[in-house]
Amino acid sequence: MNSNPTIAPDWKWGTPEGSREFDRLNDRSLNLREIIQWLEEAETLSLSMQACREKQTPTKSAPKA
């Protein structure tokens, strides 16, 4: 369904500049449905990590006067 050509493997993708370029190329190949799906999965992961952090940290009770 994607009309964009596949990206050939290259050693330059291992450098910081190449990695950013690779990400931009990949991002341009996504259609709207894939972008929305990625955003929903990222939100789910973020909420899951937040819930895990809240569960691990002990709740502080209000100081008694």
PDB file as gemmi writes it, atoms N, CA and C in Angstrom:
CRYST1    1.000    1.000    1.000  90.00  90.00  90.00 P 1                      
ATOM      1  N   MET A   1       0.815  -1.187   0.000  1.00  0.00           N  
ATOM      2  CA  MET A   1       0.000   0.000   0.000  1.00  0.00           C  
ATOM      3  C   MET A   1       0.863   1.257   0.000  1.00  0.00           C  
ATOM      4  N   ASN A   2       2.065   1.160   0.535  1.00  0.00           N  
ATOM      5  CA  ASN A   2       2.976   2.282   0.558  1.00  0.00           C  
ATOM      6  C   ASN A   2       3.655   2.402  -0.797  1.00  0.00           C  
ATOM      7  N   SER A   3       3.621   3.597  -1.394  1.00  0.00           N  
ATOM      8  CA  SER A   3       4.219   3.789  -2.707  1.00  0.00           C  
ATOM      9  C   SER A   3       5.675   4.224  -2.618  1.00  0.00           C  
ATOM     10  N   ASN A   4       6.170   4.503  -1.430  1.00  0.00           N  
ATOM     11  CA  ASN A   4       7.552   4.933  -1.262  1.00  0.00           C  
ATOM     12  C   ASN A   4       8.503   3.753  -1.409  1.00  0.00           C  
ATOM     13  N   PRO A   5       9.665   3.999  -2.016  1.00  0.00           N  
ATOM     14  CA  PRO A   5      10.640   2.912  -2.158  1.00  0.00           C  
ATOM     15  C   PRO A   5      11.226   2.534  -0.804  1.00  0.00           C  
ATOM     16  N   THR A   6      11.701   1.296  -0.709  1.00  0.00           N  
ATOM     17  CA  THR A   6      12.325   0.860   0.533  1.00  0.00           C  
ATOM     18  C   THR A   6      13.698   1.520   0.659  1.00  0.00           C  
ATOM     19  N   ILE A   7      14.124   1.709   1.878  1.00  0.00           N  
ATOM     20  CA  ILE A   7      15.402   2.366   2.147  1.00  0.00           C  
ATOM     21  C   ILE A   7      16.481   1.295   2.220  1.00  0.00           C  
ATOM     22  N   ALA A   8      17.521   1.459   1.419  1.00  0.00           N  
ATOM     23  CA  ALA A   8      18.612   0.491   1.390  1.00  0.00           C  
ATOM     24  C   ALA A   8      19.470   0.636   2.640  1.00  0.00           C  
ATOM     25  N   PRO A   9      19.922  -0.475   3.216  1.00  0.00           N  
ATOM     26  CA  PRO A   9      20.807  -0.397   4.386  1.00  0.00           C  
ATOM     27  C   PRO A   9      22.106   0.334   4.041  1.00  0.00           C  
ATOM     28  N   ASP A  10      22.596   1.109   4.977  1.00  0.00           N  
ATOM     29  CA  ASP A  10      23.818   1.868   4.741  1.00  0.00           C  
ATOM     30  C   ASP A  10      24.504   2.115   6.079  1.00  0.00           C  
ATOM     31  N   TRP A  11      25.826   2.156   6.056  1.00  0.00           N  
ATOM     32  CA  TRP A  11      26.586   2.381   7.286  1.00  0.00           C  
ATOM     33  C   TRP A  11      26.343   3.769   7.851  1.00  0.00           C  
ATOM     34  N   LYS A  12      25.972   4.719   6.989  1.00  0.00           N  
ATOM     35  CA  LYS A  12      25.802   6.090   7.475  1.00  0.00           C  
ATOM     36  C   LYS A  12      24.635   6.216   8.450  1.00  0.00           C  
ATOM     37  N   TRP A  13      23.716   5.263   8.463  1.00  0.00           N  
ATOM     38  CA  TRP A  13      22.592   5.323   9.401  1.00  0.00           C  
ATOM     39  C   TRP A  13      23.074   5.138  10.841  1.00  0.00           C  
ATOM     40  N   GLY A  14      24.312   4.683  11.035  1.00  0.00           N  
ATOM     41  CA  GLY A  14      24.858   4.481  12.372  1.00  0.00           C  
ATOM     42  C   GLY A  14      25.439   5.745  12.986  1.00  0.00           C  
ATOM     43  N   THR A  15      25.556   6.809  12.218  1.00  0.00           N  
ATOM     44  CA  THR A  15      26.066   8.066  12.761  1.00  0.00           C  
ATOM     45  C   THR A  15      24.897   8.903  13.271  1.00  0.00           C  
ATOM     46  N   PRO A  16      25.151   9.867  14.153  1.00  0.00           N  
ATOM     47  CA  PRO A  16      24.046  10.706  14.639  1.00  0.00           C  
ATOM     48  C   PRO A  16      23.306  11.442  13.517  1.00  0.00           C  
ATOM     49  N   GLU A  17      24.048  11.998  12.572  1.00  0.00           N  
ATOM     50  CA  GLU A  17      23.401  12.709  11.465  1.00  0.00           C  
ATOM     51  C   GLU A  17      22.634  11.736  10.577  1.00  0.00           C  
ATOM     52  N   GLY A  18      23.239  10.589  10.297  1.00  0.00           N  
ATOM     53  CA  GLY A  18      22.587   9.585   9.464  1.00  0.00           C  
ATOM     54  C   GLY A  18      21.340   9.023  10.122  1.00  0.00           C  
ATOM     55  N   SER A  19      21.384   8.865  11.436  1.00  0.00           N  
ATOM     56  CA  SER A  19      20.231   8.361  12.162  1.00  0.00           C  
ATOM     57  C   SER A  19      19.059   9.326  12.053  1.00  0.00           C  
ATOM     58  N   ARG A  20      19.342  10.615  12.194  1.00  0.00           N  
ATOM     59  CA  ARG A  20      18.275  11.612  12.056  1.00  0.00           C  
ATOM     60  C   ARG A  20      17.714  11.612  10.634  1.00  0.00           C  
ATOM     61  N   GLU A  21      18.598  11.494   9.646  1.00  0.00           N  
ATOM     62  CA  GLU A  21      18.155  11.452   8.247  1.00  0.00           C  
ATOM     63  C   GLU A  21      17.291  10.212   7.999  1.00  0.00           C  
ATOM     64  N   PHE A  22      17.700   9.076   8.569  1.00  0.00           N  
ATOM     65  CA  PHE A  22      16.943   7.839   8.429  1.00  0.00           C  
ATOM     66  C   PHE A  22      15.549   7.989   9.049  1.00  0.00           C  
ATOM     67  N   ASP A  23      15.483   8.617  10.228  1.00  0.00           N  
ATOM     68  CA  ASP A  23      14.189   8.850  10.872  1.00  0.00           C  
ATOM     69  C   ASP A  23      13.290   9.725  10.004  1.00  0.00           C  
ATOM     70  N   ARG A  24      13.863  10.760   9.422  1.00  0.00           N  
ATOM     71  CA  ARG A  24      13.065  11.632   8.546  1.00  0.00           C  
ATOM     72  C   ARG A  24      12.553  10.868   7.328  1.00  0.00           C  
ATOM     73  N   LEU A  25      13.398  10.022   6.745  1.00  0.00           N  
ATOM     74  CA  LEU A  25      12.964   9.230   5.601  1.00  0.00           C  
ATOM     75  C   LEU A  25      11.836   8.273   5.991  1.00  0.00           C  
ATOM     76  N   ASN A  26      11.987   7.632   7.138  1.00  0.00           N  
ATOM     77  CA  ASN A  26      10.943   6.720   7.611  1.00  0.00           C  
ATOM     78  C   ASN A  26       9.644   7.456   7.899  1.00  0.00           C  
ATOM     79  N   ASP A  27       9.756   8.628   8.528  1.00  0.00           N  
ATOM     80  CA  ASP A  27       8.556   9.400   8.864  1.00  0.00           C  
ATOM     81  C   ASP A  27       7.796   9.822   7.613  1.00  0.00           C  
ATOM     82  N   ARG A  28       8.531  10.164   6.561  1.00  0.00           N  
ATOM     83  CA  ARG A  28       7.862  10.565   5.320  1.00  0.00           C  
ATOM     84  C   ARG A  28       7.150   9.408   4.641  1.00  0.00           C  
ATOM     85  N   SER A  29       7.538   8.184   4.956  1.00  0.00           N  
ATOM     86  CA  SER A  29       6.926   7.036   4.290  1.00  0.00           C  
ATOM     87  C   SER A  29       5.629   6.585   4.977  1.00  0.00           C  
ATOM     88  N   LEU A  30       5.312   7.152   6.161  1.00  0.00           N  
ATOM     89  CA  LEU A  30       4.100   6.762   6.874  1.00  0.00           C  
ATOM     90  C   LEU A  30       2.878   7.477   6.311  1.00  0.00           C  
ATOM     91  N   ASN A  31       1.763   6.746   6.219  1.00  0.00           N  
ATOM     92  CA  ASN A  31       0.523   7.399   5.826  1.00  0.00           C  
ATOM     93  C   ASN A  31      -0.199   7.878   7.089  1.00  0.00           C  
ATOM     94  N   LEU A  32      -1.301   8.578   6.939  1.00  0.00           N  
ATOM     95  CA  LEU A  32      -1.996   9.179   8.075  1.00  0.00           C  
ATOM     96  C   LEU A  32      -2.443   8.124   9.080  1.00  0.00           C  
ATOM     97  N   ARG A  33      -2.953   7.008   8.618  1.00  0.00           N  
ATOM     98  CA  ARG A  33      -3.409   5.948   9.516  1.00  0.00           C  
ATOM     99  C   ARG A  33      -2.249   5.406  10.360  1.00  0.00           C  
ATOM    100  N   GLU A  34      -1.092   5.226   9.746  1.00  0.00           N  
ATOM    101  CA  GLU A  34       0.075   4.728  10.476  1.00  0.00           C  
ATOM    102  C   GLU A  34       0.576   5.753  11.495  1.00  0.00           C  
ATOM    103  N   ILE A  35       0.496   7.034  11.149  1.00  0.00           N  
ATOM    104  CA  ILE A  35       0.913   8.081  12.077  1.00  0.00           C  
ATOM    105  C   ILE A  35      -0.003   8.096  13.292  1.00  0.00           C  
ATOM    106  N   ILE A  36      -1.308   8.020  13.068  1.00  0.00           N  
ATOM    107  CA  ILE A  36      -2.260   8.014  14.175  1.00  0.00           C  
ATOM    108  C   ILE A  36      -2.057   6.782  15.039  1.00  0.00           C  
ATOM    109  N   GLN A  37      -1.840   5.626  14.418  1.00  0.00           N  
ATOM    110  CA  GLN A  37      -1.595   4.399  15.175  1.00  0.00           C  
ATOM    111  C   GLN A  37      -0.337   4.535  16.021  1.00  0.00           C  
ATOM    112  N   TRP A  38       0.739   5.104  15.460  1.00  0.00           N  
ATOM    113  CA  TRP A  38       1.976   5.293  16.204  1.00  0.00           C  
ATOM    114  C   TRP A  38       1.748   6.214  17.398  1.00  0.00           C  
ATOM    115  N   LEU A  39       1.002   7.311  17.186  1.00  0.00           N  
ATOM    116  CA  LEU A  39       0.726   8.244  18.271  1.00  0.00           C  
ATOM    117  C   LEU A  39      -0.078   7.584  19.391  1.00  0.00           C  
ATOM    118  N   GLU A  40      -1.063   6.762  19.021  1.00  0.00           N  
ATOM    119  CA  GLU A  40      -1.866   6.071  20.033  1.00  0.00           C  
ATOM    120  C   GLU A  40      -1.011   5.088  20.830  1.00  0.00           C  
ATOM    121  N   GLU A  41      -0.123   4.366  20.159  1.00  0.00           N  
ATOM    122  CA  GLU A  41       0.754   3.427  20.852  1.00  0.00           C  
ATOM    123  C   GLU A  41       1.734   4.166  21.773  1.00  0.00           C  
ATOM    124  N   ALA A  42       2.229   5.320  21.331  1.00  0.00           N  
ATOM    125  CA  ALA A  42       3.132   6.108  22.162  1.00  0.00           C  
ATOM    126  C   ALA A  42       2.398   6.634  23.395  1.00  0.00           C  
ATOM    127  N   GLU A  43       1.150   7.053  23.216  1.00  0.00           N  
ATOM    128  CA  GLU A  43       0.361   7.532  24.356  1.00  0.00           C  
ATOM    129  C   GLU A  43       0.098   6.402  25.349  1.00  0.00           C  
ATOM    130  N   THR A  44      -0.240   5.218  24.836  1.00  0.00           N  
ATOM    131  CA  THR A  44      -0.480   4.064  25.702  1.00  0.00           C  
ATOM    132  C   THR A  44       0.775   3.721  26.504  1.00  0.00           C  
ATOM    133  N   LEU A  45       1.922   3.733  25.850  1.00  0.00           N  
ATOM    134  CA  LEU A  45       3.187   3.457  26.527  1.00  0.00           C  
ATOM    135  C   LEU A  45       3.468   4.496  27.604  1.00  0.00           C  
ATOM    136  N   SER A  46       3.248   5.759  27.275  1.00  0.00           N  
ATOM    137  CA  SER A  46       3.491   6.833  28.231  1.00  0.00           C  
ATOM    138  C   SER A  46       2.594   6.695  29.458  1.00  0.00           C  
ATOM    139  N   LEU A  47       1.315   6.413  29.249  1.00  0.00           N  
ATOM    140  CA  LEU A  47       0.385   6.242  30.367  1.00  0.00           C  
ATOM    141  C   LEU A  47       0.752   5.029  31.211  1.00  0.00           C  
ATOM    142  N   SER A  48       1.178   3.967  30.563  1.00  0.00           N  
ATOM    143  CA  SER A  48       1.582   2.755  31.280  1.00  0.00           C  
ATOM    144  C   SER A  48       2.812   3.020  32.136  1.00  0.00           C  
ATOM    145  N   MET A  49       3.776   3.737  31.590  1.00  0.00           N  
ATOM    146  CA  MET A  49       4.991   4.048  32.345  1.00  0.00           C  
ATOM    147  C   MET A  49       4.675   4.972  33.520  1.00  0.00           C  
ATOM    148  N   GLN A  50       3.783   5.938  33.313  1.00  0.00           N  
ATOM    149  CA  GLN A  50       3.395   6.838  34.391  1.00  0.00           C  
ATOM    150  C   GLN A  50       2.706   6.074  35.511  1.00  0.00           C  
ATOM    151  N   ALA A  51       1.807   5.149  35.166  1.00  0.00           N  
ATOM    152  CA  ALA A  51       1.118   4.352  36.180  1.00  0.00           C  
ATOM    153  C   ALA A  51       2.104   3.488  36.954  1.00  0.00           C  
ATOM    154  N   CYS A  52       3.092   2.948  36.276  1.00  0.00           N  
ATOM    155  CA  CYS A  52       4.111   2.121  36.927  1.00  0.00           C  
ATOM    156  C   CYS A  52       4.942   2.956  37.901  1.00  0.00           C  
ATOM    157  N   ARG A  53       5.318   4.173  37.484  1.00  0.00           N  
ATOM    158  CA  ARG A  53       6.082   5.059  38.371  1.00  0.00           C  
ATOM    159  C   ARG A  53       5.263   5.421  39.603  1.00  0.00           C  
ATOM    160  N   GLU A  54       3.995   5.720  39.409  1.00  0.00           N  
ATOM    161  CA  GLU A  54       3.140   6.089  40.539  1.00  0.00           C  
ATOM    162  C   GLU A  54       2.964   4.913  41.499  1.00  0.00           C  
ATOM    163  N   LYS A  55       2.914   3.712  40.969  1.00  0.00           N  
ATOM    164  CA  LYS A  55       2.758   2.531  41.804  1.00  0.00           C  
ATOM    165  C   LYS A  55       4.029   2.253  42.611  1.00  0.00           C  
ATOM    166  N   GLN A  56       5.190   2.552  42.057  1.00  0.00           N  
ATOM    167  CA  GLN A  56       6.457   2.273  42.714  1.00  0.00           C  
ATOM    168  C   GLN A  56       6.830   3.306  43.760  1.00  0.00           C  
ATOM    169  N   THR A  57       6.438   4.550  43.578  1.00  0.00           N  
ATOM    170  CA  THR A  57       6.821   5.585  44.531  1.00  0.00           C  
ATOM    171  C   THR A  57       5.846   5.601  45.693  1.00  0.00           C  
ATOM    172  N   PRO A  58       6.373   5.578  46.899  1.00  0.00           N  
ATOM    173  CA  PRO A  58       5.478   5.602  48.061  1.00  0.00           C  
ATOM    174  C   PRO A  58       4.785   6.948  48.167  1.00  0.00           C  
ATOM    175  N   THR A  59       3.522   6.919  48.531  1.00  0.00           N  
ATOM    176  CA  THR A  59       2.779   8.176  48.676  1.00  0.00           C  
ATOM    177  C   THR A  59       3.130   8.830  50.006  1.00  0.00           C  
ATOM    178  N   LYS A  60       3.336  10.105  49.962  1.00  0.00           N  
ATOM    179  CA  LYS A  60       3.675  10.835  51.178  1.00  0.00           C  
ATOM    180  C   LYS A  60       2.385  11.336  51.823  1.00  0.00           C  
ATOM    181  N   SER A  61       2.235  11.071  53.082  1.00  0.00           N  
ATOM    182  CA  SER A  61       1.055  11.537  53.767  1.00  0.00           C  
ATOM    183  C   SER A  61       1.275  12.972  54.209  1.00  0.00           C  
ATOM    184  N   ALA A  62       0.184  13.673  54.431  1.00  0.00           N  
ATOM    185  CA  ALA A  62       0.271  15.075  54.859  1.00  0.00           C  
ATOM    186  C   ALA A  62       0.895  15.118  56.253  1.00  0.00           C  
ATOM    187  N   PRO A  63       1.749  16.108  56.492  1.00  0.00           N  
ATOM    188  CA  PRO A  63       2.380  16.201  57.827  1.00  0.00           C  
ATOM    189  C   PRO A  63       1.340  16.476  58.901  1.00  0.00           C  
ATOM    190  N   LYS A  64       1.516  15.818  60.015  1.00  0.00           N  
ATOM    191  CA  LYS A  64       0.571  15.987  61.128  1.00  0.00           C  
ATOM    192  C   LYS A  64       0.956  17.206  61.947  1.00  0.00           C  
ATOM    193  N   ALA A  65      -0.025  17.992  62.283  1.00  0.00           N  
ATOM    194  CA  ALA A  65       0.230  19.229  63.038  1.00  0.00           C  
ATOM    195  C   ALA A  65       0.143  18.998  64.528  1.00  0.00           C  
TER     196      ALA A  65                                                      
END                                                                             
